[in-house]
């Protein structure tokens, strides 16, 4: 019969064994302008190419092939070929969606990052036309370069919002999930979209607005690619403003009152973020095990 000491010794060994696999390793932090998607993706099995999302890595999927169109005509040709082969297509940009919406087993994967050009920038109206595969850093870079020579009194434009948690997210992907940011007074991105071009399953291209093809306008924004491929987006911009980041730190006893305190100042706040953090993340502060921290950006006049 096993003694109590033997049982405790064996239990301790079993309990600590899995921890060896949980020792944290140094995480690679790359540039927000660099994509983690390989430049060339080759077949990983006779069935096709194994792909996955970048965030959770919970959606390994083998697709038949990957097509990276650089024009609308190339995209239409890829859709036509898939239709002749009786294959479904999937649509991906930055591949950050964690629900597997951008992949399908044995599908043709349309990698939209080749459609990444700025097509026009109206500095009078504050409207920018971009291709669907362009990612947020490219849009912001273009705005910075285009307005680099602006004088102190000239109006400058910036984006209203983008998804949080990553930078290399495509604009068509933002429309497909009707993304939102951290702006307390901002509606989802649909509020900033004037129009977009949608390529349907038969290769037809429709320009969708609130007046032209309004049903498709409502369905495709937030439709996760089910109603076609978004190839062009006309996005409204906002006048660029200076912001100041202010961090407030409080203990758990005050967390219930803090959001109300900031919500009473909505007219002064642009963005608010509240997080609950473990003490290990806040070196040397002591006190309770869990802290409340918010980041708020206050308007501070125009540039």
PyMOL commands that set and color helices and strands:
alter all, ss='L'
color gray80, all
select helices_A, chain A and resi 4-22+72-84+112-114+136-146+171-176+189-192+214-220+252-263+266-268+279-281
alter helices_A, ss='H'
color red, helices_A
select strands_A, chain A and resi 49-51+61-63+65-67+89-92+108-111+118-122+127-131+157-158+193-199+205-208+229-236+238-239+241-251+269-278+290-302
alter strands_A, ss='S'
color yellow, strands_A
deselect
rebuild
show_as cartoon
